[in-house]
């Protein structure tokens, strides 16, 4: 079935799925919605870059801002980033929020853990603050994902003006971080016995704004390149992904970042984009509602106001197709709901929550 659909896609790329899904706007007029997670009783938690979290019911009713959230450095790319429910949320009501903490002179990607009680965060604690802090409001990363063992992955960016830091394994900038839910270090992290900060899981990243796991447990991360060179990476524990020593992109001026596109000791991306699509949000689809997409990637493309569907065949991207361009909006996040439907957040001061279903 999947090979047949691939053939149809190659022959008729603008027709595939044109009428094979339903698109419903759940909520709109939202102030920079940045991420969404699904409550077990129905409804959604949505974090706004502007520094608010709202509960949205399944019928689209938007709550007042949830009280007790942290102050954030809301400037340029700074603000609230990702919202994530604990795997045991049904029993512990714990929620994790990533955000830009600090001031213009010293800010960092930060993780808060809290208990959600009615419409308030309680028992709040900071479990991670990227070190060192930086003096730029850019390139935070800020995506989170739980691994099956209960540890938490967190992406961090290079801070834009600190591009050498991703190659420094003692810095948290430009990294994939792995911590326990109390902020402590898992005993099997790659640098616990030396060679780098013990919270670092992989390094050489620029600004990772997509993070997901495949059904077989593989970790995938995508990151913004400079002018070109956006990457989709399969993550290997302790590996170096090259930035800025290795890149398919150039400086915004057109000058080289590096003349190298590969080098010993660095891993190549699974897929890259030149020119940039500005990837935001990553879903490795595993649901039953769209069985032909199982195991494939859905990537928000901010530049082109669409979602990219990447068909994974083995370890190779066999094809790439634009989806949902009829929205005509920048796509900020994309997630799979428990029923296999797909939720999209559109970006901006009047952003929306959109459900894709059959």
Protein Blocks (a to p, Z undefined) as FASTA:
>chain_A
ZZmmmmmmmmmmmlgoklmcccddfbghiehiabdcddfkgpjddddfkopacdddfkop
acdddehiacdddehjbccfbdcddfklmmnopacddddeddfklgcddddddddehjac
ehiacfbdcddddfbdehklopacddfkopacddddehlmammmmmmmkbcghpacdddf
kopacfkbfklngoiafkbmbghifbdcbdcddfkopacdddddfeehiacddddehiae
hiakbccbdcfkopafbfcfbdehiacdfbdcdddehighjaddfbfklmmlgoiacddd
fknopadddddehjacfbdcdehklnopacfbdcddfkopacdddedjkdcdddddZZ
